[in-house]
Amino acid sequence: MIRAVLDRIRAFLQRTESIALLAFISTYLIGFIYPIFIHAERMYFLKYFPPMNRLGADLSYTLEAATQAGRTPPYSPLAKVIFQLMNVVPWPLVYHLFTLLVVGMVIVACYWIIPRLARYSSNVVITLIFLAILGSYGFHFELERGQWNMVVMVLVFASLLAFRRGHANWSILLFTLAAQLKLYPFIFILIFLVRPLLSRKNLIHMAKLLGLNLVLFFILGAGTLMRYSNMVVRYANSPEIWRGNHSIAAFSELVNTYFFSAPWLFPLLALVYLILLALVLAVTWRKGLAFDNKYLFFILVIGSLIIPSVSADYTLPALALALLYFLLDTRPEVRWRKGLLLLALSTTVFLTHYSYVHMSGLFQFLRTNKLPLIYVIALLVAILSVVDNRRIPS
């Protein structure tokens, strides 16, 4: 009897679709059903992120700053030009159109771009992760603020797809747009490397990409670029300290301010991430994997979330897009031991979708900054990179 049950469990853990389904259901029970309907005496919905008085506050501020002399939003000169053009559309129509754009980009990423990047496809996995994104507090946070991190991540995925299909110039344009809207996409420049590293193709592609971005930084003159650079430095030196900012800098300051003095925490966390990144890069190099493999891409997504000093929880849905690429690029049938690792990875990603406000009772330990969960995800990705490639001859 027990053996038959174990055999069924193992068979269940050998399919990526069932793994995604179990992770989706279990985290829904932990993050929503339990705190709302089981833990308390009555149903009570809390504000699961701190809303501002005006919908689209970040977008509104950026649009206003882009048109006022002497004010420079913390975005590139090209982004300032784009925001100036957006001011042609009256508020709140521009916010409504922008919201539809963000939702539309997520649909395109989940159902068109990422399935074409991966080796396999599964409508079950795609739909589960798509629904998880739509219902996540990070995505609602993004829409409420009028942020565009999902647009940036979809542009990165689209640039990779264009690169894979031989459209190098389109890839450069899409990636440049992403890097000009937000600065952190520059970390993904590694995925465009091909072997040998000093090949003519590599050098030309990187020269075009970096050259175009350098020219665009001067599009409004050196003065605007200097103000933008000073703004970036200011944000880097003074991270916003609250549990909704999951950057390494903010988490370290949070611990130092409210718990105990730990000046060693920031360099330790940075070192741990660099070690995990180096491990995945070593596996990529020794096993002859392409640099746009699912392990390196996932680790870079994590880096884009924790390296910037200001990285609010509205960036968390990027983890779900990375997970979708990871699962679709994995064989639909796996060994049950690997299935356990994939279940742990998927569950941890889905746990980041629920607000710290709702975590209570047995799961109150999750009422913390999301950085510890993100590091668990990074560790699992690094372990999977080693486990999956240990038998592949170098």
Salt bridges, closest charged atoms under 4 A:
ASP7 OD1 - ARG10 NH1 3.78
GLU64 OE2 - ARG54 NH1 3.69
GLU144 OE1 - ARG145 NH1 2.52
ASP292 OD2 - ARG164 NE 2.60
ASP313 OD1 - HIS246 ND1 2.78
ASP329 OD1 - ARG119 NE 3.51
GLU333 OE2 - ARG15 NH1 3.11
ASP388 OD1 - LYS338 NZ 3.18
